Amino acid sequence: MKRDWAKVGAMTDVKIVRDWDPDIFHRRVLELESKGYTARRETYRITAEMNPDTGEVIHLHSIELVKLEPEP
């Protein structure tokens, strides 16, 4: 089920998770989801970037997660 984010209302908190290591990335996303955040799957991206430490081109994973205010 795809959520229409324009109709959701106020958001209390937005997190952006970015990491080159897919295991660490997915672990961080799961940790935030267990704390009540919802992944905005349409923002999930994998982009080729250069690791500044090694100069190697690797894949950067990123996604937005939101924690919504409870509805009154």
C-alpha positions as CSV (number, residue, x, y, z in Angstrom):
1,M,0.0,0.0,0.0
2,K,1.5,3.3,-1.1
3,R,0.9,6.3,1.3
4,D,0.0,9.7,-0.1
5,W,2.5,11.8,1.9
6,A,0.9,15.1,0.8
7,K,-2.2,14.2,2.7
8,V,-0.5,12.9,5.9
9,G,-0.3,16.2,7.7
10,A,2.3,17.4,10.2
11,M,5.4,15.3,10.7
12,T,7.3,15.4,14.0
13,D,10.6,14.1,12.8
14,V,12.4,13.3,9.6
15,K,15.6,11.2,9.4
16,I,17.8,10.6,6.3
17,V,19.8,7.4,6.4
18,R,22.8,7.2,4.1
19,D,25.6,4.6,4.1
20,W,28.0,2.9,1.7
21,D,27.7,-0.5,3.5
22,P,24.3,-2.0,2.6
23,D,24.3,-4.1,5.8
24,I,24.8,-1.1,8.0
25,F,22.3,0.9,6.0
26,H,19.6,-1.8,6.4
27,R,20.3,-2.3,10.1
28,R,20.0,1.5,10.7
29,V,16.7,1.6,8.8
30,L,15.3,-1.4,10.7
31,E,16.4,0.2,14.0
32,L,14.5,3.5,13.2
33,E,11.4,1.5,12.0
34,S,11.4,-0.3,15.4
35,K,11.3,3.2,17.0
36,G,8.2,4.2,15.1
37,Y,9.6,5.7,12.0
38,T,8.1,4.9,8.6
39,A,10.3,4.6,5.5
40,R,9.3,6.7,2.6
41,R,10.1,4.0,0.0
42,E,9.8,6.4,-2.9
43,T,12.9,8.2,-1.6
44,Y,15.1,5.1,-1.6
45,R,18.1,5.6,-3.9
46,I,21.3,3.8,-4.7
47,T,23.8,6.1,-6.4
48,A,27.4,5.5,-7.5
49,E,29.7,7.8,-5.5
50,M,33.4,8.0,-4.8
51,N,34.5,6.9,-1.3
52,P,36.5,9.8,0.0
53,D,38.8,7.5,2.0
54,T,39.8,5.1,-0.8
55,G,38.9,6.9,-4.0
56,E,37.0,3.8,-5.0
57,V,33.6,4.2,-6.7
58,I,31.0,2.5,-4.6
59,H,27.2,2.5,-4.1
60,L,25.6,4.9,-1.6
61,H,22.3,3.8,-0.2
62,S,19.9,6.5,1.1
63,I,16.3,6.8,2.2
64,E,14.0,9.2,4.2
65,L,12.1,8.0,7.3
66,V,9.4,10.0,9.1
67,K,7.9,9.8,12.5
68,L,4.3,11.1,12.4
69,E,2.5,12.9,15.1
70,P,-0.4,10.9,16.5
71,E,-3.7,11.9,15.1
72,P,-6.0,13.8,17.6
